[in-house]
């Protein structure tokens, strides 16, 4: 009987290759190499003093979330995902993803050091999980799913494999695909107003990495669905929808913290619409029914970012260490 993707074990054989698509994703990620030192934040320093108190509150909260968000994702890669995806070509990609998460953490560390020159403020930002309720609630959501597999070392039963799928879907659709996409919207809102161009440049590169991470995870789900269709039923559908509803609620609480009474072009109500729109995109990609039917309220996410990302693919060594190739696409899920 052929080995399936979630069968226990640690297959080391790359030839014959069972999942060449995973290997091509790894190769595309290598071509996508960038470093934090390439991001120029000097113009941002001139923007920060011109911002309102509410805008400064928003950006401080945002970088505080960034400071720990990708570390949480990296922990789940190491603790749960790598050991259960039994294909060496898939583990190659996960190894590369772990490197990219480390680059993101370095980028966010640099943001904190740049935007918060006061040492005490930086210390508070790094401790956001403990002292900022809206960030603590998002972290608790993440930790619940990191811990959901417990000490599980092998996916022997149907229940084990469904638990793994829920963990993977949570981190792809809810954390990388919703929490971070919500954060990106704030960055691009600033950029649409001519502010924080350095942050937006680095975020473009993080955005592309995260999109590839998410699509890899979804392709793992697709593969498992093809190999073990019996794992997918109405009960799993219900659990995924409930998970995304919980993630939307946590991210909306964060939006209310960041936006207060609202600012021109950015309010908690608009973020609610955007988060529901993104959640529907994730559900549709996973093959589940849409939950909200909400339209994207942010024209700058549909228009300006598409143009910027198109320009990004044309950049060469001056902006990116390795010429970008491959066939990564960005659809309506902004």
Beta strands, then each sheet from edge to edge (+ up, - down):
end
